[in-house]
Amino acid sequence: MIRYFVLAFLFTITAINYGDRATLGIARSNISQDLGLSPVSMGYIFSAFGWAYVINQVPGGWLLDRYGSIRVYGISLFAWSLCTLAISGAGHVPQSLAFPVLFFLWAGLGLVEAPAFPANSRITSSWFPIGERGLATSIFNSAQYVAVAFFAPLMGWVTQRLGWEYIFAMMGFLGVLLAILWLVTMRPPAQHPHVNDAELTYIREGGALIDIDDKNKKIKHKLTRQQVQFMLTDRTLLGVYGGQYCINVILYFFLTWFPSYLHQARGLSLTQTGFAASVPALCGLLGAIVGGALSDRLLRSGRSASFARKTPFIVGMGLASTLCFCNFVQSPLVIIAIMSLAFFGKGVAAIGWAVISDIAPKEVPGLAAGIFNAIGNVAGIVTPIAVGYIVSLTASYDGALLFVAVHCIAAILLYLFVVGKIRRLALPA
């Protein structure tokens, strides 16, 4: 059962990944006060990650297909941890340089984190049969909720007691150690010293792309213009790309502005904000496990892949849209309850990585995952800036919550009317 140890490794790295992304959201109020940055300025800084992350998705996917998941993933983890360490020193620059320094360091973090999720998808495709892939992808994807649930209270406490610089130093140091461990111990399935023949046969016969990182069996494939056009225009791919963009709008609101919403609009202290943010995150974790397990169970019971993958997404996004009801209540406890239901739904809907693993042409899984993640993370550019302007112009978060809810409804429509049959797509000859 070595594949489950690999999954635990992916889960841990992804938790560090999202912990790094959450640092700026947790420390935003203190950073803004110390460095004199307005909500609009912070919105642009938040978006810097998204710009760089999106730009490097396709190159990152190509690097994964060219040099293999393990090496590229390990180097990426090491590099993004160094960026996080560097941000811990941003408080020592002159205030006039604070905006460009934070902008470029946060962009650097996004640039080198770009291969992470395509690598997760690629590695999961090589280690897990199709019947287990929904739960496996939901588990590594659920690390985002665990990261917030675990790190948010800790970061809030550290920021309040020691200062915001310490949370960046802490996360960067953890990432460096994990990168070294990954590069020293991780191997592809057929080359892993602890995999037995029975497990290797089981995952291969179950549809795992077991030789995806085997240099001796890799067939170099040069894409034609027609094939690239197919990757960018196929109806099912476009619907899946769009669905990932919509679900990421919720994610980036949660990572960037949700702590400020609790702190500024609802009057919670930083420590209270950290603990309050952890409750919806834990519900998101539960939802992710439920959604992945439900999808795989439907698949094993004989339901079509389309029904098994689309049902959790549509139901989950419907639940996620309820977060706009927070506009009509005042009690912080009720708000946390509504947000918890919404993020449970978001977790249930987090089946997109299983879908792209199921439908990506077998010659270019890294490229497909890169395009999928690039379009999905345009939300990381749009959401922080849009919310920053909404809050600045209206002095309220009501419009921001409505902005997120509209994207939930749009995602449902995409999976109902645009995404076609879920099956392995073939590149045109």
Rosetta blueprint (number, residue, H / E / L):
1 M L
2 I H
3 R H
4 Y H
5 F H
6 V H
7 L H
8 A H
9 F H
10 L H
11 F H
12 T H
13 I H
14 T H
15 A H
16 I H
17 N H
18 Y H
19 G H
20 D H
21 R H
22 A H
23 T H
24 L H
25 G H
26 I H
27 A H
28 R H
29 S H
30 N H
31 I H
32 S H
33 Q H
34 D H
35 L H
36 G L
37 L L
38 S L
39 P H
40 V H
41 S H
42 M H
43 G H
44 Y H
45 I H
46 F H
47 S H
48 A H
49 F H
50 G H
51 W H
52 A H
53 Y H
54 V H
55 I H
56 N L
57 Q H
58 V H
59 P H
60 G H
61 G H
62 W H
63 L H
64 L H
65 D H
66 R H
67 Y H
68 G L
69 S H
70 I H
71 R H
72 V H
73 Y H
74 G H
75 I H
76 S H
77 L H
78 F H
79 A H
80 W H
81 S H
82 L H
83 C H
84 T H
85 L H
86 A H
87 I H
88 S L
89 G L
90 A H
91 G H
92 H H
93 V L
94 P L
95 Q H
96 S H
97 L H
98 A H
99 F H
100 P H
101 V H
102 L H
103 F H
104 F H
105 L H
106 W H
107 A H
108 G H
109 L H
110 G H
111 L H
112 V H
113 E H
114 A L
115 P L
116 A H
117 F H
118 P H
119 A H
120 N H
121 S H
122 R H
123 I H
124 T H
125 S H
126 S H
127 W H
128 F L
129 P L
130 I H
131 G H
132 E H
133 R H
134 G H
135 L H
136 A H
137 T H
138 S H
139 I H
140 F H
141 N H
142 S L
143 A H
144 Q H
145 Y H
146 V H
147 A H
148 V H
149 A H
150 F H
151 F H
152 A H
153 P H
154 L H
155 M H
156 G H
157 W H
158 V H
159 T H
160 Q H
161 R H
162 L L
163 G L
164 W L
165 E H
166 Y H
167 I H
168 F H
169 A H
170 M H
171 M H
172 G H
173 F H
174 L H
175 G H
176 V H
177 L H
178 L H
179 A H
180 I H
181 L H
182 W H
183 L H
184 V H
185 T H
186 M L
187 R L
188 P L
189 P H
190 A H
191 Q H
192 H L
193 P L
194 H L
195 V L
196 N L
197 D H
198 A H
199 E H
200 L H
201 T H
202 Y H
203 I H
204 R H
205 E H
206 G L
207 G L
208 A L
209 L L
210 I L
211 D L
212 I L
213 D L
214 D L
215 K L
216 N L
217 K L
218 K L
219 I L
220 K L
221 H L
222 K L
223 L L
224 T L
225 R H
226 Q H
227 Q H
228 V H
229 Q H
230 F H
231 M H
232 L H
233 T H
234 D L
235 R H
236 T H
237 L H
238 L H
239 G H
240 V H
241 Y H
242 G H
243 G H
244 Q H
245 Y H
246 C H
247 I H
248 N H
249 V H
250 I H
251 L H
252 Y H
253 F H
254 F H
255 L H
256 T H
257 W H
258 F H
259 P H
260 S H
261 Y H
262 L H
263 H H
264 Q H
265 A H
266 R L
267 G L
268 L L
269 S L
270 L H
271 T H
272 Q H
273 T H
274 G H
275 F H
276 A H
277 A H
278 S H
279 V H
280 P H
281 A H
282 L H
283 C H
284 G H
285 L H
286 L H
287 G H
288 A H
289 I H
290 V H
291 G H
292 G H
293 A H
294 L H
295 S H
296 D H
297 R H
298 L H
299 L H
300 R H
301 S L
302 G L
303 R L
304 S L
305 A H
306 S H
307 F H
308 A H
309 R H
310 K H
311 T H
312 P H
313 F H
314 I H
315 V H
316 G H
317 M H
318 G H
319 L H
320 A H
321 S H
322 T H
323 L H
324 C H
325 F H
326 C H
327 N H
328 F H
329 V L
330 Q L
331 S L
332 P H
333 L H
334 V H
335 I H
336 I H
337 A H
338 I H
339 M H
340 S H
341 L H
342 A H
343 F H
344 F H
345 G H
346 K H
347 G H
348 V H
349 A L
350 A L
351 I L
352 G H
353 W H
354 A H
355 V H
356 I H
357 S H
358 D H
359 I H
360 A L
361 P L
362 K L
363 E L
364 V L
365 P H
366 G H
367 L H
368 A H
369 A H
370 G H
371 I H
372 F H
373 N H
374 A H
375 I H
376 G H
377 N L
378 V L
379 A H
380 G H
381 I H
382 V H
383 T H
384 P H
385 I H
386 A H
387 V H
388 G H
389 Y H
390 I H
391 V H
392 S H
393 L H
394 T H
395 A L
396 S L
397 Y L
398 D H
399 G H
400 A H
401 L H
402 L H
403 F H
404 V H
405 A H
406 V H
407 H H
408 C H
409 I H
410 A H
411 A H
412 I H
413 L H
414 L H
415 Y H
416 L H
417 F H
418 V L
419 V L
420 G L
421 K L
422 I L
423 R L
424 R L
425 L L
426 A L
427 L L
428 P L
429 A L
